[in-house]
């Protein structure tokens, strides 16, 4: 029996190759496919290995967005680099904790007092 993430990634890769754009999912749902709840270094490594197996990337990167932000899966670039190896285009890992990762920064304000 294949693991949930194996089935999902294989199906998404097949859809993309047919020209069908897959549905966007939240980063939380995406990492949940791998049985993870947090983006620890081990979990991130495991997820990236699964993406690499099916030649996929996430836009924006699942590691750097707010946990409930929507991400989409795309095929990784196959342009060869100068040394003939495939060019990896989306390994921009940002170790900085950004305001955009906070829940309060991703919700519109309910009300603002006139003197605020």
N, C-alpha and C positions, 0 to 999 in steps of 0.2 A: 504494500500500500504506500503510495507516494505521500509525502508530507504536504500540508495545506499550501505552504509557500511555493513548493515545486509545481503543484497543479495550477495555482494562480499565475505564476510567472510564465509557465509554458503556454497557457491559454492566452495571456496578454501578448507575448512575443508572437504567437501565431496570428492574432488579430492584427497587430501592427504590420506584419509582413503582408497581410492581405489588403492593407490600406484602411482598416477600420481603426478609428481613434478610440482608445479605451476610456472608460469613465474615470474621472478624477476621484481620488480617495483621500481621506485625511491621513496625515503622517501617523497618527495614533492607530488607525485601522491597518495601515501598511505594515508597521512594525509588529502589530498583533498577528499578522499572517505568519510571522516567524516565531511565534510563541513568546515574544518579548513585550515588556511593558515600559522599559526605559531604553534610552540610547547610550548604553554603556559601551566602552571600547570593544568589549568582546561581542556584544550584540551587533554593533555597527560593522565589525569585521565579518560576522556571519551573514548579515544582510548584503553587504557589498559582494561577498563571494557568491551569493545566490543571484544577484543582479548580473555579475560578470558571466556566470554560467549561461545565461540566456541573452547576453549582449544587450543589457538594458541599463538605463540610468533614470533617475528621477529628476524632474524639473518642477520647482526648485529642489535643491538637494534635501533629502529627508532629514539629514542630521542638523541642518542649520535653520530650519523654519520652526515656527510655533507649532506645538504638538497637534493642534486641531486645524492647522492650515491645510488646504487642499494641494495635493501634488499630482502630477501626471507621470506616467511611465513612457519612455521613448527609447528607440534603438540608439545605442552608443555609436559614435562616429567611427567609420571604418577607413578614414583617410590615413594612409601610411605616413610615418614621420621620416626624417632624413635617414635614419638608420634602418628603415624598412619595417619597423615594428608598428603595430596599430597605434594611432594617436589617441590617447586617453584625454577626453576633453572636459570631464566633469569631476575632477578630484580637488576642487577648491574647498577645502575643509577650513571653516572659520572657527577657531577655538574660543573666540570672544563671545561672552554671553550678551546678546543684543536685547534691546528693549522690546523688539518685535516678538521675542519668545515668551513674553509675559502675557498671561491671560487678560489682564486689565488693558493692555495696549491693543488687544484685538477685539474689544467690545466698544460699541459707540456709547457715549455718555447718556445717562437717562435724563438728567437735568443739571443745569448749572445755575447757581444763585446769581442774581444781578451784580452783586459786589465782588464776585469771585474773580 
